[in-house]
Amino acid sequence: MMLALASRPREVVVGHVVHDLRPARQSRADAGFVRQLATTLGLAYREARVAVRALPGNAEANARRLRYAALAEMAREAGCRYVAVAHQADDLAETMLMRLLRGSGPRGLGVLRARRPLAPDVTLIRPMLTLTRAQTRRLCRLARITPRHDATNDDTTRMRAALRTGVMPRLARLSPGYQRRLAASASLLAQAGDLIATRAARVLAKADHHEDSIIVPRANLRRLRPIILGEMLRQAARRLSPRAADQIGQRVLAPIVRGVLDDTSDPRTYTLGVLRVGVTARAVQIARVVTSAPIAPRPRRPSRSAATASGRSTQRTRPGRRPAGASAPAARRTRRRPAR
């Protein structure tokens, strides 16, 4: 991508983010390679460092979140409106297959969109999605540039590396050009996901919003299809805790959706990432766990015994009591185009 945009050096800023998930020697070598290439091409260069290893949760998700945050900050500092990353068609195909194996729906399978908001006044773009990995390597050979190799891609205990080395070559033999067709499917699924998200947002807009909780009449939710209800729960979680979305998958959502839609009136409490979801006969409440305040309103006619259910963990309630509460993208100025 840097090669493609080098003809307009005054409009391009190269950004590189260094994190601590790989050996320091490799990270320094990668940064040095990108810095030298930018200098050779006459492009401005910026660098940021993020600490990921000590953070709780999924390391790759944390690295991705911090990397994009760092790129957005570099873009703002440079007066850039766009951040371009070099994802190509093979990346899209691998990501889509990984999510399919995890049971993702339209929202998750509509992967690696060509553009999306990254931060206020900064847009993420992926201009290389129509190229395959083989095509980008050929371009580098023609330019007599040897791309850097990420050693983590050789670790086949990781899903992406296992797919890249074992499954994707077989797909290429069975169905040449599969990347293009998967990209078309991802685009259609992204559109379907947008429709579902719009419908879910309309339901959420009618909810009772508080500082630490959102309450929705259960009767309103029981008329929804499960896929729309699940998206509404994701959106509610995102409003209460923006980082909670990384922890919410189908495995966590499925029992909550079933609990909202079933005929049971007993109060139940579910875990939704860092949030709690209380379900009673009359209402569903999504709340941050900050106090011992009730998670959901008391039902009109509580049963003799209260059932307990959970996506990941459970909490029992007493009868009649409320349940307790990565080289690098570049940024673009108003006149600038991004490069990697």
N, C-alpha and C positions, 0 to 999 in steps of 0.2 A: 504494500500500500504506500509506503514511503517512496518507493521508486516511481509509482504512478503519479504521485503528486509533487515530485521534486522539481517539475518544470515551473512551479509557481511558489518559489521558496518564501516570498514575502507574505504569503497567505497561510503558511503551515507552521504549526508548532508541534514538535514531537514530545510526547509525554511518556514516561516510564515509571512504573510503580514497583518498588522492591519490597517483598514481604519475607518473613522469617520461616516459611514452611520448608524451604530447601536449604541445603548447606550454604553457608555464607560465601564460600569461594565461588560456587556456581552462580549465585545471585549477583555477586560483584562482576563476574565475567560477562553475564548477560547485559548488565547495565553498561559496562564498558563498550560492548559491541554496539549497542544501540546508540550510545553517545558518539562513538566514532563514525558510525554510518551517517548519523544526522549531520555531523560536521563535514563529512565528505560531500554530502549532497547540498550543503549550504542551508540547512534547516535549523531553526531555533530548537533548543532542547531544554526540557524541564524534568525534574525527578522528584519523587516523593517516596517516603518509607512508611510502612504500616506494620504494626505488631499484631500477629494473628495467633501464634502458637499458644499463648496463655489464656485465650478467651474460651469460655464454655460453649458447648454446642458443636455443630458441624463445622469442621475446619474449612472445608472448601466453600461453604456458604458464607462463613465469616470473611474469608479472603475476598470473595467476589463482592460482598457488600462494601468492605473497606476500600477495595481497589476502585470501584466506581465512585465512591465518595471522594477519594483522593483525586481522581481524574476530573470530577466536577469542580473541585476546588481549584485545581490548576487551570481549568478552563475559565473560571471566573477571574482569577488573577491575571490571566493573559488577555482578558477581554474577548474570549471566544464564545461563540454560540453553539458550536457542535463539538461532540467528542466522537471520533470514528474508531471502531475496533475492527480487527481483521478476521472476524469469524467468516468461514467459507462454508460451502455446501456440505462438506463432509462433517463439519462440526454440528450443523443443523441435523443431519441424519442421525448422528450418534446420540445427540441430546434427545431427539424425538423417540428413538428406540429405547433409551434408558427410561424415559418417563412412561412409555407404553408398558414396559415390564413392571413398573411400579403401580400401574393401574390408574394413571392420570386420566382426567376427562378432557374436554375440548380446551379448557383454559390452559392446562398444563401441556397439551400436545401442540398448541399453536406457538411453537418455540421460536426464539431468535428472530423477532420481528425486524424488518428493515429499519425501522425507526421507532423510538419511544421516548417520552420525557425522562430525563435523568435527574434534573434539578430545576428549580425556577430559572427560566431563561437559558437552559442548557438542554440540548437534545442529543440523545445517543443515536448514532447511525451505523449501519453495517453495509458498506458499499461493495463488499466482496462476496456476498451470499450466492451470486450466480456462478462463481468460480469453484472448481474442485481443488482439493489439496494437490493433486498431481499437476494441475495447471499452474498453481502458484509456485510450485517447486521448479517447474520448467522456466517460468519467468525469472526466477532467481538464478538459474543456471545460465540463461542468456545474458544476464547482467553480471555474470561471474562473481556472484555473491553466495557464500555458503551459509544457509540459515542456521541459527542456533538450535541445538537439540535439547529438549527438556527430558531429563533422565526419568522423571516420574511417569512419563508415557510408556516406559518399558516395564512398569510394575503391573503385571497382569492380575494381581489381587484386587486392583481397582477396576470397577465396572467399565469405565470408559476405555481404559487401556486394553482390557480383555476383548471388548467389542471391536476396537480398532485393529487389533492384530489377528483375531480369530474369526469374527463374524462378518465384518464389512468386506474383506477380500472375497469371501464366498458369495455374498450378495452381489458383488460386482460381476462375478462370473455367471451367476444365475440370472441377473437382471441388469445388464449394463445401462448406465444412466439413471440408476435408482435414486440418486441424490436429487435430481431435478423433479422427479415425481413425488418424493417425500416432501420436498419444499412446497410443491403445489398443495398437497394435503394439509401441511401445516398452516398455509395461508387460509384455506377454507375453515379449518378448525379454529383458527384465531378469530375469524368473523363470527362463527357460532358462539365462541366464548364471549365475544363482545355483546351479543344479543342477550345471553344469559346474565351477564354482569349488569346490563341496563335494567333488566326486569328485577333483579335482586336489589339494585339501588333504589328503585321506586318503592319497594316494600320497606327497605330500611329507612327511607325518608319519612315514613309515617310512624316510626317508632317513637317511644318516649326516651329522649336522650338526656343523660345526666353526666356529671363530670367523670365519674368512675364506672358508669354502667349504662346499658341500653336495655330497655324493656319493650317487648313486643307481645301483644295479645296472642295467645297460642292459637286461637281460632283462625286468625289471619294467616298463620304459617301452615296450618294443616291443609289449606287449600292449594298449597304450592307443590310442584313436582320436586322430588328429592334433589335434583341437580341445582335447582334455583335456590332451595333452602340452604344447601351447603355453601353456595356462593354468598348468600346473604350473611351467613355466619362468619365467613372469611372476611367480608367487608367490615362487619361489626368489630371483629377482632383487630383488624388493621387500624380502625379509628381509635380504639382504646389503647392499643399497644402496637405501633408501627412495625416493630421487629417480630411480633408474634407470628406474622405470616410465614416466616421461614420454618416454624415448628408445626404448621398445620397441614397435614396430609389427609388422604382419604381414610387411612386407618383410624385416625383420630375423629374425623368428622362422621363417619358412617354410623357409629352407635348413637351419636347425638341426634342425627337426622331421624333415625328409627324411633328414638325416644320421643321426639317432638310429634311425630306423625302417628304413633300408636294410640290405642284407646285407653291406656292406663292413666288414672288421675293421681296416683301416688306421687309425691314430690321426689325428685331425683336430682343429683348433682353430678356434673361431668367436668372433666379437666380438658381445657382447650388451650394448649401451650401454657402461657403464664396467666391464663384467665380461667374463670369458672363459669359454667353454664348451669343455671338452675331451671328446672322444668316442673311446673305445677299444672293443675287442671286448667288454670286460667291464663297463665303468662309464662313467657320464656325470658330470662334475664341473663345477659352476658356482662360480666363484671371483672374489674381488676381486683386481684386479691391483695388489698392493702389494709383492711381491717377485718374484724370479726362480724361485720355487718351482714345482714341476711343477703343471700344471693338471689332469692326470688320471693315474691309476695306469698303470703299464706293462702293456700287454696280455700275455697268457700266451705267445702265439706271434707276435711282431711280423713284419710282412711286410718284403720287401727294400726297398721304397720306401714312404714315408709320404705319403699324399695331404694336400692342404691345401684347406680350404673356409672360407668366411666369409660372414656376413651383410653386413658392410660393408667389411671388410678381411680380409687373410689373413696367416697366419704359417706359414712352411714349417718342417717338422721333418725331422730326419735319421732314417734307418732305425734302428729299435730304441731310439730315444731318446724320452723322454716329451715331449709338447708343452710349450713354455714358457708358463711362466705370464704489483570495480568498481563512479547514486546509490544509494544505498547501503542496504545491508541494515541491519538493526538487530538488537540482541541482546535477549534476553528474560530477565528475572530469574525467580526461582522463581515469582513471581506475574505476571511481565511478558510481554507479547506483543511480538514484533518488528515493526519498521516500516521502511520505506525512506525 
